[in-house]
Amino acid sequence: MTDASNEVSLAGKAALITGSARGLGAEIAAILARAGAAVMIADILEDQGRQTAEAIRAAGGKAAFVRQDVTNETDWEATVAATIRELGGFDILVNNAGIEVCALLENTTLKDFQRILDINVTGVFLGLRAAAKAMKPGGAAGGGGSVINLSSVAGLRGYSGLSAYCGSKGAVKLLTKAAAVEFGQLGYGIRVNSIHPGLIPTDMGSAVLKGFVAAGLGKDEASVQQAFERGTPLGMKGTPADIAKAALFLASDQSPWVTGAELVVDGGSTAS
Ligand SMILES: NC(=O)c1ccc[n+]([C@@H]2O[C@H](COP(=O)([O-])OP(=O)(O)OC[C@H]3O[C@@H](n4cnc5c(N)ncnc54)[C@H](O)[C@@H]3O)[C@@H](O)[C@H]2O)c1
């Protein structure tokens, strides 16, 4: 019988986490580094990204920073090359970078709709493509790997005021499954899964609360927060660490038979 209680180790693995200067990405990078992975912090926020990498190094981890806009093909080539050159491989990709737009559908501009698809969907597509090329047998890294895409509870059900965001996160959910099936059938050794967080207090989490109020969907931020919590059977707020632990599981060898899955981390809100 195998012992599943062994401590999760990512020793010898290299991980690229997009949008990881702050928020969930920074928390995911920190937990992967604590498990022994060398991590590449990638973001458009240069100062904050460098500080996040420095904090991981100060805590004894291995980390570097690269400026990357996930919508840019050239940036993807340079970021993957830097990961392999500076960290010695490319085994884990967390497609975490994302934005939200909170507005009633009839008030959502075409520019905002296209921007959210560009970052949240095109960014994930470019990441999956880069991972396939580099991680597959014969690729620049070549050892297979694990790709984790940040979708949302908003990729599972509809929310007033979040139509553009819901559309983008629903696309991430099925892009994940299609890639999982294809990479599996091609024998690439690359697993692909999505994580679906509920509301988590980060810059984006508080922007959602403010956005609901501005769109006339709540009296004030406290009442919007309460509305989210009342739909959470566990009756408690989620934290960035809850999401990071889910990412650690999917990144690690503890999930060798998990691909194309939707890991929902929301206190049960979408179950009720
Ligand atoms: N916080 C939540 O409640 C919540 C819930 C469900 C899903 N999510 C998802 O989790 C992910 C992380 O969210 P967060 O709460 O940490 O948000 P955040 O706004 O705190 O952080 C997002 C990061 O992405 C970066 N980013 C934005 N556009 C980018 C681009 N074009 N290229 C590279 N980086 C870019 C930002 O600079 C920032 O560092 C997102 O995909 C988000 O949709 C968040």
The ligand as an ORCA input file, in Angstrom:
! r2SCAN-3c Opt
* xyz 0 1
  N      -9.747     37.140     -5.297
  C     -10.834     36.472     -5.636
  O     -11.878     36.600     -4.976
  C     -10.819     35.515     -6.808
  C     -11.891     34.626     -6.919
  C     -11.922     33.740     -7.996
  C     -10.898     33.739     -8.923
  N      -9.862     34.619     -8.792
  C      -8.820     34.573     -9.826
  O      -7.558     34.361     -9.235
  C      -6.532     35.017     -9.987
  C      -5.728     35.926     -9.074
  O      -6.613     36.887     -8.517
  P      -6.205     37.879     -7.320
  O      -7.381     37.975     -6.428
  O      -4.876     37.532     -6.774
  O      -6.121     39.260     -8.154
  P      -5.110     40.505     -7.996
  O      -5.729     41.610     -8.770
  O      -4.814     40.732     -6.568
  O      -3.803     39.972     -8.728
  C      -3.797     39.717    -10.114
  C      -2.383     39.854    -10.631
  O      -2.430     39.665    -12.062
  C      -1.580     40.645    -12.641
  N      -1.946     40.917    -14.036
  C      -3.043     41.584    -14.494
  N      -2.989     41.692    -15.836
  C      -1.842     41.081    -16.227
  C      -1.221     40.856    -17.493
  N      -1.765     41.309    -18.637
  N      -0.051     40.165    -17.527
  C       0.522     39.718    -16.373
  N       0.001     39.919    -15.149
  C      -1.179     40.600    -15.086
  C      -1.748     41.875    -11.751
  O      -0.693     42.803    -11.940
  C      -1.784     41.242    -10.373
  O      -0.497     41.107     -9.814
  C      -7.254     35.755    -11.118
  O      -7.224     34.982    -12.303
  C      -8.672     35.875    -10.589
  O      -9.619     36.013    -11.633
  C      -9.802     35.503     -7.753
*
